[in-house]
């Protein structure tokens, strides 16, 4: 495929001059396997690893290539392993806090135009989970679209759609069925040549089934979900970029059991605009929303205008964003210290080499 078919556009063309190295060509990461990558170029698909210099200079996991990234790669004209020298600045990135106790950004998909947030219309339907995906999508700079899959097993589609509309103001919402193909005509407006989309959601919502129907064949494995809670096993075990017959590209991702959004407070505010508007109506700017006089939030909770579950979800995400902001500042400081130490170590090695070669001249007494 040409670079344009892979998603190359003037934005990346302008960045290429700053990222290229001698004999390097642009390529796009199509899969990642423990720091071994599949890279698609205009000529062919390559197996690649990052260069030693890249490995030394990377400050954290976020600096490494992710599926969807554009990279500068050499060794594309031989049968050996290619080498990735640089990652072009990302136009968008869907990022979460790595699972576990560490504060570490993990990029799930890069350079995405549309993020399809997939939720099942079965027993696994969860508004709070959709809120978290929306917050992460706003942080990514991609356009969020909510997909309500499994419409063939739901008799309350419009009611569910109304519930989602109440928490996803201004976001397009579509009910589809990967099983029957019902509603799949909505994809035509998103899957145009050169566009990149990503499917995100928990295990069992039908992401792989959606991709298979879009491709037109059973390319990806699928598993049945448990009947009593509609949960599924991880069918997709790694992230991958696939070309669709329409000329668009889709990134399929494993199901996410624990989404800890890598978000700032403004991303939470964008997701909970209705709550923010209520807070602005409180009599006091420092209202704690705990029974203070003139508290608009308390009045809305009492009247039923504001769902208590939505309020608790907002408070929880705000606290996470504040905690994450502090941890990110600490992480940035530690990464800066690490980079400084690396630079000092590099100067010391250069000094020793120059001194050993006699190129420093007579030593000072």
C-alpha positions in Angstrom: 0.0 0.0 0.0 1.0 3.6 -0.4 1.9 5.7 2.6 -1.4 7.6 2.1 -3.3 4.3 2.4 -1.5 3.7 5.7 -2.7 7.1 7.0 0.2 9.3 6.0 -0.9 12.9 5.5 0.6 16.4 5.4 0.9 16.5 9.2 3.3 13.7 9.2 5.0 14.8 6.1 5.9 18.1 7.8 7.4 16.2 10.8 9.4 13.7 8.7 12.3 16.1 8.0 13.0 16.4 11.7 12.8 12.7 12.4 14.5 10.9 9.5 18.0 9.5 9.6 20.2 8.4 6.7 18.7 5.6 4.6 15.5 5.6 6.8 12.0 5.4 5.4 8.7 6.0 7.2 6.7 3.1 8.5 3.7 2.5 10.6 3.6 0.1 13.6 1.0 -2.6 13.0 1.7 -4.9 16.0 3.9 -5.0 19.1 5.3 -8.2 20.7 7.4 -7.3 23.8 9.5 -4.6 22.1 9.6 -6.5 18.8 7.4 -4.7 16.3 5.7 -5.3 12.9 6.1 -2.2 10.7 4.3 -1.5 7.5 6.1 0.5 4.9 5.1 1.5 1.3 7.0 -1.6 0.1 6.3 -4.4 2.6 5.8 -5.4 6.2 8.9 -5.7 8.3 9.9 -7.2 11.7 11.8 -4.6 13.7 13.4 -3.6 17.0 14.3 -0.3 18.4 17.9 1.0 18.0 20.3 0.8 21.0 20.5 4.6 21.1 16.7 4.8 21.2 16.6 2.3 24.0 19.2 4.3 26.0 17.4 7.7 25.5 13.9 6.6 26.2 12.7 8.1 29.5 9.7 5.7 30.0 7.3 3.3 28.3 5.4 6.1 26.7 8.4 6.9 24.5 8.5 3.5 22.9 6.6 2.8 19.7 2.9 1.9 20.0 0.5 0.5 17.5 -0.5 3.2 15.1 2.8 5.2 15.5 4.8 6.4 12.5 8.5 5.6 12.9 11.8 6.1 11.0 13.1 2.7 10.1 16.3 1.4 8.4 17.1 -2.1 7.1 13.9 -2.1 5.1 15.8 -3.3 1.9 17.2 -6.6 3.3 15.9 -9.8 4.8 17.2 -9.2 8.3 15.6 -7.4 11.2 14.9 -3.7 10.6 15.8 -1.0 13.1 13.5 1.7 14.5 15.4 5.0 15.1 12.7 7.5 16.0 9.0 7.9 16.6 7.2 10.8 15.0 5.3 13.1 17.3 1.8 11.6 17.8 -1.3 13.4 16.5 -3.4 11.6 19.0 -2.9 8.9 21.6 -5.2 6.8 23.7 -3.3 6.4 27.0 -4.1 4.7 30.3 -2.2 4.3 33.5 -0.5 1.0 33.4 -2.2 -1.8 35.5 -0.8 -2.2 39.0 0.6 0.2 41.5 3.1 2.1 39.3 2.4 5.4 37.7 3.4 4.7 34.1 1.6 5.8 30.9 0.7 3.0 28.5 -0.2 4.0 25.0 -2.9 1.7 23.7 -3.3 3.2 20.2 -1.7 6.2 18.4 -2.6 8.5 15.6 -6.3 7.6 15.7 -9.0 9.7 14.1 -12.0 8.1 15.7 -12.2 6.1 18.9 -15.2 3.6 18.9 -16.1 3.0 22.6 -17.8 -0.4 22.5 -20.3 -1.4 25.1 -22.6 -4.5 25.0 -26.3 -4.1 25.2 -26.5 -7.3 27.3 -25.8 -7.9 31.0 -22.4 -6.2 30.8 -24.0 -2.7 29.9 -22.3 -0.2 32.3 -22.7 3.6 32.2 -19.9 4.2 34.7 -17.5 2.3 32.5 -18.6 4.3 29.4 -17.9 7.5 31.4 -14.3 6.4 32.0 -13.8 5.6 28.4 -15.1 9.0 27.4 -12.7 10.8 29.7 -9.8 8.8 28.2 -11.0 9.5 24.7 -11.2 13.3 25.4 -7.6 13.1 26.6 -6.5 11.3 23.5 -7.6 14.1 21.0 -9.5 11.5 18.9 -13.2 11.9 18.2 -15.2 9.5 20.5 -18.1 7.5 19.2 -20.1 5.2 21.4 -21.0 1.8 19.8 -23.8 -0.1 21.6 -23.2 -3.7 20.2 -25.5 -6.7 20.4 -28.7 -4.9 19.5 -30.1 -8.3 18.5 -30.3 -9.4 22.1 -31.7 -6.2 23.6 -35.4 -5.2 23.8 -34.7 -1.8 25.4 -32.4 -0.3 22.8 -33.9 3.2 22.9 -34.0 3.3 26.7 -30.3 2.3 26.8 -29.5 4.9 24.1 -31.3 7.6 26.2 -29.2 6.6 29.2 -26.0 7.0 27.3 -27.1 10.3 25.7 -27.5 11.6 29.3 -23.8 11.0 30.1 -22.3 11.5 26.6 -23.6 14.9 25.5 -22.7 15.8 21.9 -21.2 12.3 21.2 -22.5 10.2 18.4 -24.2 7.0 19.6 -25.0 4.0 17.4 -26.7 0.7 18.1 -25.3 -2.2 16.0 -25.2 -6.0 15.9 -22.0 -7.7 14.9 -24.0 -10.9 14.8 -26.6 -9.8 12.2 -24.9 -6.8 10.7 -27.8 -4.6 11.7 -26.9 -0.9 11.8 -23.4 -1.4 10.2 -24.2 1.2 7.5 -23.2 3.9 10.1 -19.6 2.9 9.7 -19.5 4.3 6.1 -19.1 7.9 7.4 -16.1 6.9 9.5 -14.3 4.3 7.5 -13.0 6.5 4.6 -9.6 5.9 2.9 -6.7 6.8 5.1 -8.7 7.2 8.3 -7.7 5.3 11.4 -10.2 4.0 14.0 -9.7 2.0 17.2 -12.1 -0.3 19.0 -12.0 0.0 22.8 -14.0 -1.8 25.4 -14.0 -4.6 27.9 -13.7 -8.3 27.1 -16.9 -9.8 25.6 -18.4 -6.6 24.1 -17.7 -7.9 20.5 -14.8 -5.9 19.2 -13.3 -8.7 17.3 -16.7 -9.7 15.9 -17.2 -6.1 14.7 -13.7 -6.2 13.0 -14.5 -9.5 11.3 -17.7 -8.1 9.8 -16.0 -5.0 8.6 -13.3 -7.0 7.0 -15.8 -9.4 5.5 -14.2 -12.6 6.8 -13.4 -14.4 10.1 -9.9 -12.9 10.4 -9.9 -12.6 14.2 -10.8 -15.3 16.7 -13.9 -14.9 18.8 -15.2 -16.6 22.0 -18.6 -17.0 23.5 -19.4 -14.9 26.6 -20.7 -16.3 29.9 -24.5 -16.2 29.9 -25.1 -15.0 33.4 -22.9 -11.8 33.3 -22.1 -11.5 29.6 -18.3 -11.4 30.4 -15.8 -12.8 27.9 -12.3 -14.1 27.8 -9.5 -12.1 26.2 -9.9 -13.2 22.5 -7.5 -10.6 21.2 -4.1 -11.0 23.0 -2.3 -8.1 21.4 -3.0 -4.8 19.7 -2.9 -4.8 15.9 -3.5 -2.5 13.0 -5.6 -3.9 10.1 -6.5 -2.6 6.7 -10.2 -2.6 5.8 -11.7 -3.0 2.3 -12.9 0.6 2.4 -9.3 1.9 2.6 -9.6 2.8 6.3 -7.5 1.2 9.0 -8.7 -0.3 12.3 -6.8 -1.0 15.5 -8.2 -4.0 17.4 -7.3 -4.1 21.1 -7.5 -6.7 23.9 -10.4 -6.2 26.3 -9.5 -3.9 29.2 -10.5 -5.2 32.6 -9.3 -2.2 34.5 -9.2 1.2 32.8 -7.3 3.8 34.8 -7.5 6.9 32.5 -4.3 8.9 32.1 -6.3 12.1 32.3 -6.2 15.7 33.5 -9.0 17.5 35.4 -10.2 19.2 32.1 -10.8 15.8 30.5 -13.0 14.8 33.5 -14.8 18.2 33.1 -15.5 17.6 29.4 -17.0 14.2 30.3 -19.2 15.6 33.1 -20.2 19.0 31.7 -23.6 18.8 33.2 -22.1 18.3 36.7 -19.7 21.2 36.1 -22.6 23.4 35.2 -24.4 22.5 38.5 -21.2 23.2 40.5 -21.0 26.7 38.9 -24.4 27.5 40.3 -23.5 26.8 43.9 -23.7 29.9 46.2 -20.1 29.6 47.4 -17.1 29.1 45.1 -15.5 26.7 47.6 -18.7 24.7 48.2 -17.9 21.2 49.5 -21.3 19.9 48.3 -21.9 18.4 51.8 -25.1 20.2 52.8 -23.9 23.8 52.5 -26.6 26.4 52.0 -27.2 27.2 48.3 -25.5 24.0 47.1 -26.9 23.4 43.6 -25.4 19.9 43.5 -27.2 18.9 46.7 -30.5 20.3 45.4 -30.1 18.4 42.1 -29.4 15.2 44.0 -32.4 15.7 46.2 -34.7 16.4 43.3 -33.5 13.6 41.1 -32.0 15.9 38.5 -28.6 14.4 39.1 -28.1 10.7 39.4 -26.1 9.9 42.7 -24.1 7.3 40.8 -23.0 9.8 38.2 -22.1 12.2 41.0 -20.0 9.5 42.7 -18.4 8.7 39.4 -17.5 12.3 38.9 -16.0 12.7 42.4 -14.0 9.5 41.9 -12.5 10.5 38.6 -11.7 14.0 39.8 -9.8 12.5 42.8 -8.0 10.1 40.4 -7.1 13.0 38.1 -5.7 15.1 41.0 -3.7 12.2 42.3 -2.4 11.3 38.9 -1.4 14.9 38.2 0.8 14.9 41.4 2.3 11.6 40.5 2.9 12.7 36.9 4.8 15.7 38.1 6.9 13.5 40.4 7.5 11.1 37.4 8.5 14.0 35.2 11.0 15.2 37.8 12.5 11.7 38.2 12.7 11.3 34.4 14.5 14.7 34.1 16.9 13.6 36.8 17.6 10.3 35.0 18.2 12.1 31.7 20.6 14.6 33.4 22.5 11.7 35.0 22.7 10.0 31.6 24.1 13.2 30.1 26.7 13.6 32.8 27.7 10.0 32.3 28.1 10.6 28.6 30.3 13.6 29.2 32.5 11.6 31.6 33.0 8.8 29.0 33.8 11.4 26.3 36.3 13.1 28.7 38.0 9.8 29.5 38.3 8.9 25.8 39.7 12.2 24.9 42.2 12.1 27.7 43.2 8.6 26.8 43.8 9.6 23.2 45.9 12.6 24.4 43.6 15.0 22.8 43.1 17.1 26.0 46.6 18.4 26.1 48.7 18.8 29.3 46.7 18.2 32.5 46.2 21.0 35.0 48.3 20.6 38.2 
